[in-house]
Amino acid sequence: MVTGDEFLRIERKLENMQLVNEILFDSIRALEKKLAELTVRKQSSMCAIDLSTSKEITMQSQGIITNTAVIANLAHKSRISEMVA
């Protein structure tokens, strides 16, 4: 048979265990939230890197197109010079 004092001790232990469980669950929720934030940041930074890379590729492509146009123009002028000469 459980005495009144033993019952109160068991009840306090259960209350303490419930508090510990609540603290653990709160900690887990906080960690999950932080993980979600970090995941979003990582995805955002990856998108920023992709955007940066895309801009760099676009700039390089424009440079190639410009160089091609200059070469074509020089070739055209060279042909005209040959025709005139």
Residue frames as a rotation matrix with the C-alpha (Angstrom) as fourth column:
MET 1
0.581 0.814 0.000 0.00
0.814 -0.581 0.000 0.00
0.000 0.000 -1.000 0.00
VAL 2
-0.321 -0.663 0.677 1.29
0.649 -0.674 -0.353 3.47
0.690 0.326 0.646 -0.89
THR 3
-0.121 0.219 -0.968 1.39
0.893 -0.401 -0.202 6.01
-0.433 -0.889 -0.147 1.91
GLY 4
0.847 0.519 -0.113 0.45
0.448 -0.814 -0.370 9.66
-0.284 0.263 -0.922 1.49
ASP 5
0.375 -0.797 -0.473 4.10
-0.393 -0.599 0.698 10.79
-0.839 -0.076 -0.538 1.51
GLU 6
-0.519 -0.558 0.647 5.09
0.294 0.594 0.749 8.21
-0.803 0.579 -0.144 -1.11
PHE 7
0.266 0.722 0.639 2.14
0.920 0.008 -0.393 9.23
-0.289 0.692 -0.661 -3.24
LEU 8
0.888 0.055 -0.457 3.20
0.021 -0.997 -0.079 12.91
-0.460 0.060 -0.886 -3.05
ARG 9
-0.092 -0.992 -0.092 6.80
-0.315 -0.059 0.947 12.01
-0.945 0.116 -0.307 -3.96
ILE 10
-0.433 0.007 0.901 5.63
0.698 0.635 0.331 9.97
-0.570 0.773 -0.280 -6.96
GLU 11
0.632 0.750 0.194 3.31
0.729 -0.490 -0.478 12.78
-0.264 0.444 -0.856 -7.99
ARG 12
0.626 -0.493 -0.605 6.18
-0.317 -0.869 0.380 15.33
-0.712 -0.046 -0.700 -7.80
LYS 13
-0.447 -0.811 0.377 8.40
0.021 0.411 0.911 13.03
-0.894 0.415 -0.167 -9.84
LEU 14
-0.067 0.517 0.853 5.70
0.934 0.333 -0.128 12.73
-0.350 0.789 -0.505 -12.48
GLU 15
0.880 0.384 -0.280 5.25
0.304 -0.907 -0.291 16.50
-0.365 0.171 -0.915 -12.55
ASN 16
0.184 -0.905 -0.383 9.01
-0.419 -0.425 0.803 16.95
-0.889 0.012 -0.457 -12.90
MET 17
-0.528 -0.339 0.779 9.08
0.451 0.665 0.595 14.37
-0.720 0.666 -0.198 -15.70
GLN 18
0.433 0.756 0.491 6.25
0.864 -0.194 -0.464 16.21
-0.256 0.625 -0.737 -17.45
LEU 19
0.793 -0.211 -0.572 8.17
-0.170 -0.977 0.126 19.48
-0.585 -0.002 -0.811 -17.15
VAL 20
-0.295 -0.949 0.110 11.28
-0.220 0.179 0.959 17.82
-0.930 0.258 -0.262 -18.54
ASN 21
-0.263 0.282 0.923 9.22
0.823 0.565 0.062 16.39
-0.504 0.775 -0.380 -21.42
GLU 22
0.801 0.599 -0.025 7.75
0.516 -0.710 -0.478 19.82
-0.304 0.370 -0.878 -22.18
ILE 23
0.433 -0.733 -0.526 11.21
-0.443 -0.680 0.583 21.38
-0.785 -0.019 -0.619 -22.15
LEU 24
-0.511 -0.632 0.582 12.52
0.156 0.598 0.786 18.65
-0.846 0.492 -0.207 -24.45
PHE 25
0.111 0.635 0.765 9.59
0.936 0.192 -0.296 19.03
-0.335 0.749 -0.572 -26.86
ASP 26
0.892 0.168 -0.419 10.05
0.089 -0.975 -0.202 22.82
-0.443 0.142 -0.885 -26.87
SER 27
0.004 -0.978 -0.209 13.75
-0.418 -0.191 0.888 22.34
-0.908 0.084 -0.410 -27.57
ILE 28
-0.456 -0.109 0.883 13.00
0.588 0.708 0.391 19.91
-0.668 0.698 -0.259 -30.38
ARG 29
0.592 0.739 0.321 10.48
0.758 -0.375 -0.533 22.34
-0.274 0.559 -0.782 -31.91
ALA 30
0.708 -0.399 -0.583 13.04
-0.301 -0.917 0.262 25.16
-0.639 -0.010 -0.769 -31.68
LEU 31
-0.375 -0.894 0.246 15.68
-0.167 0.327 0.930 22.97
-0.912 0.308 -0.272 -33.35
GLU 32
-0.129 0.416 0.900 13.24
0.865 0.491 -0.102 21.96
-0.485 0.766 -0.423 -36.09
LYS 33
0.867 0.469 -0.168 12.41
0.362 -0.824 -0.437 25.62
-0.343 0.318 -0.884 -36.70
LYS 34
0.323 -0.841 -0.434 16.11
-0.494 -0.542 0.680 26.54
-0.807 -0.005 -0.590 -36.83
LEU 35
-0.490 -0.469 0.734 16.78
0.297 0.702 0.647 23.67
-0.819 0.536 -0.205 -39.23
ALA 36
0.355 0.706 0.613 13.95
0.876 -0.021 -0.483 24.86
-0.328 0.708 -0.625 -41.47
GLU 37
0.870 -0.074 -0.488 15.40
-0.115 -0.992 -0.055 28.40
-0.480 0.104 -0.871 -41.44
LEU 38
-0.116 -0.993 -0.030 18.86
-0.401 0.019 0.916 27.11
-0.909 0.118 -0.400 -42.29
THR 39
-0.288 0.098 0.952 17.43
0.698 0.703 0.139 25.00
-0.656 0.705 -0.271 -45.10
VAL 40
0.766 0.618 0.177 15.64
0.590 -0.567 -0.575 28.04
-0.255 0.545 -0.799 -46.53
ARG 41
0.604 -0.617 -0.505 18.83
-0.447 -0.786 0.426 30.12
-0.660 -0.031 -0.751 -46.24
LYS 42
-0.387 -0.777 0.496 20.84
0.008 0.535 0.845 27.41
-0.922 0.331 -0.201 -47.97
GLN 43
0.049 0.487 0.872 18.29
0.914 0.330 -0.236 27.18
-0.403 0.809 -0.429 -50.77
SER 44
0.922 0.292 -0.254 18.25
0.205 -0.925 -0.320 30.98
-0.328 0.243 -0.913 -51.05
SER 45
0.220 -0.918 -0.331 22.03
-0.515 -0.398 0.759 31.16
-0.829 0.004 -0.560 -51.21
MET 46
-0.427 -0.319 0.846 22.05
0.458 0.730 0.507 28.38
-0.779 0.604 -0.165 -53.80
CYS 47
0.538 0.678 0.500 19.54
0.808 -0.246 -0.535 30.38
-0.240 0.692 -0.681 -55.85
ALA 48
0.813 -0.298 -0.500 21.74
-0.253 -0.955 0.157 33.46
-0.524 -0.002 -0.852 -55.45
ILE 49
-0.265 -0.941 0.210 24.74
-0.208 0.268 0.941 31.48
-0.942 0.205 -0.267 -56.66
ASP 50
-0.175 0.281 0.944 22.72
0.836 0.549 -0.009 30.17
-0.520 0.787 -0.330 -59.60
LEU 51
0.853 0.522 -0.001 21.56
0.461 -0.754 -0.467 33.71
-0.245 0.398 -0.884 -60.41
SER 52
0.455 -0.779 -0.431 25.11
-0.456 -0.620 0.639 35.02
-0.765 -0.094 -0.637 -60.13
THR 53
-0.460 -0.609 0.646 26.39
0.198 0.638 0.744 32.23
-0.866 0.470 -0.173 -62.37
SER 54
0.243 0.661 0.710 23.60
0.899 0.121 -0.420 32.92
-0.363 0.741 -0.565 -64.84
LYS 55
0.912 0.063 -0.406 24.50
-0.014 -0.983 -0.183 36.62
-0.410 0.173 -0.895 -64.96
GLU 56
-0.005 -0.996 -0.091 28.16
-0.417 -0.081 0.905 35.75
-0.909 0.042 -0.415 -65.48
ILE 57
-0.385 -0.070 0.920 27.29
0.624 0.715 0.315 33.39
-0.680 0.696 -0.232 -68.33
THR 58
0.670 0.697 0.257 25.07
0.687 -0.449 -0.572 36.06
-0.283 0.559 -0.779 -69.88
MET 59
0.693 -0.474 -0.543 27.87
-0.378 -0.880 0.287 38.62
-0.614 0.006 -0.789 -69.68
GLN 60
-0.380 -0.862 0.335 30.35
-0.140 0.411 0.901 36.18
-0.914 0.296 -0.277 -71.23
SER 61
-0.054 0.451 0.891 27.86
0.862 0.471 -0.187 35.36
-0.504 0.758 -0.414 -73.99
GLN 62
0.902 0.387 -0.191 27.37
0.269 -0.850 -0.452 39.05
-0.337 0.356 -0.871 -74.72
GLY 63
0.238 -0.908 -0.344 31.14
-0.512 -0.418 0.750 39.45
-0.825 -0.002 -0.564 -74.88
ILE 64
-0.493 -0.379 0.783 31.40
0.353 0.736 0.578 36.57
-0.795 0.561 -0.229 -77.35
ILE 65
0.412 0.728 0.547 28.59
0.847 -0.086 -0.525 38.03
-0.335 0.680 -0.652 -79.47
THR 66
0.842 -0.153 -0.518 30.30
-0.179 -0.984 -0.001 41.45
-0.509 0.094 -0.855 -79.45
ASN 67
-0.183 -0.983 0.033 33.65
-0.379 0.101 0.920 39.92
-0.907 0.156 -0.391 -80.41
THR 68
-0.284 0.164 0.945 31.98
0.717 0.691 0.096 37.93
-0.637 0.704 -0.314 -83.19
ALA 69
0.779 0.621 0.091 30.32
0.547 -0.600 -0.584 41.09
-0.308 0.504 -0.807 -84.50
VAL 70
0.519 -0.675 -0.525 33.66
-0.491 -0.738 0.463 42.94
-0.700 0.017 -0.714 -84.46
ILE 71
-0.474 -0.711 0.519 35.37
0.000 0.589 0.808 40.08
-0.880 0.383 -0.280 -86.32
ALA 72
0.084 0.600 0.796 32.54
0.884 0.325 -0.338 39.93
-0.461 0.731 -0.503 -88.87
ASN 73
0.902 0.247 -0.353 32.76
0.123 -0.933 -0.338 43.68
-0.413 0.262 -0.872 -89.37
LEU 74
0.085 -0.956 -0.280 36.54
-0.546 -0.280 0.790 43.50
-0.834 0.086 -0.545 -89.84
ALA 75
-0.472 -0.212 0.856 36.14
0.441 0.784 0.437 40.62
-0.764 0.584 -0.277 -92.31
HIS 76
0.536 0.749 0.389 33.51
0.759 -0.225 -0.612 42.60
-0.371 0.623 -0.689 -94.22
LYS 77
0.778 -0.312 -0.545 35.79
-0.333 -0.941 0.065 45.67
-0.533 0.131 -0.836 -94.36
SER 78
-0.273 -0.927 0.255 38.65
-0.261 0.327 0.908 43.45
-0.926 0.182 -0.332 -95.48
ARG 79
-0.155 0.302 0.941 36.53
0.808 0.586 -0.056 42.08
-0.568 0.752 -0.335 -98.35
ILE 80
0.874 0.483 -0.059 35.50
0.382 -0.756 -0.531 45.58
-0.301 0.441 -0.845 -99.36
SER 81
0.381 -0.824 -0.419 39.17
-0.517 -0.566 0.642 46.66
-0.766 -0.028 -0.642 -99.29
GLU 82
-0.468 -0.557 0.686 40.08
0.207 0.686 0.698 43.71
-0.859 0.469 -0.206 -101.50
MET 83
0.283 0.666 0.690 37.29
0.876 0.113 -0.469 44.57
-0.390 0.737 -0.552 -103.95
VAL 84
0.928 0.065 -0.368 38.34
-0.016 -0.977 -0.214 48.18
-0.373 0.205 -0.905 -104.15
ALA 85
0.141 -0.980 -0.137 42.02
-0.457 -0.187 0.870 47.35
-0.878 -0.060 -0.475 -104.57
